[in-house]
Amino acid sequence: MKETEELASASLVELAVSRLTREILGGGTEPGERLVEEQLTRRFGISRAPLREALRLLAQQGLVEHMPRRGARVAILSDGDIQELYAVRDVLERHAVTTTPPGADLAGVADAMKAMQEADARGDRFDMATAHREFHVAVVALAGNRQLGLVYESILVKIQLYMALNLRREAEVARPHDGVHRHERLYDVVSSRDPDTILAALDEHGARFYLD
């Protein structure tokens, strides 16, 4: 009986993590917005214990911040934090591209590109943002360095807090499907397997997509 209860509790934590991640990275919440436990437990239909564990796990990812005596909020990153994250991202991308073996399998990049196209067709902003992250993670994964990939993805998850806002702003001013078309062009460049061309394309893509 105890094992069943533990499994049920774990499932509730996963539910809360999934729902909150979708809301935070899908642009449904703003950086700094308070996450009120009473409201969340009622909305998710769970007790405080699994919700608090979910908030703890999200804090480890850098998506949530705990404030003394004030509860939790969506994480805030300063302009300096953002610029530092971009700088680390660029260093990791450059190392990955320059160390990728010539015959690296592009299947993961192709799968992420397909997922992005499908999310774009559905108009699902969260899945689109997730596919975007997975696309770049797949490009870095071509280097075959697992630890590099883990660090890189953790950087992108934090940046995606602000990517979510950019996606929402972009949707208001950009032509339909602009985002997916940019990645299709980037996919073609990655397929060329020329490191200098790929790095130049990543620099241009990052500057256009991430910065206001």
Buried (B, 14 or more C-beta within 10 A) or exposed (E): EEEEEEEEBEEBBBBBBEBBBBBBBBBBBEBEEEBEBEEBBEEBEBEEEBBBBBBBBBBEBBBBBEEEEEBBBBBEBEEEBBEEBBEBBBEBBBBBBEEBEEEBEBEBBBBBBEBBBBBBEEEBBBBBBBBBBBBBBBBBBBBEBEEBBEBBBBBBBBBBBBBBBBBEEBBEEEEEEBBBBBBEEBBEBBEEBEBEEBBEBBEBBBEEBBEE
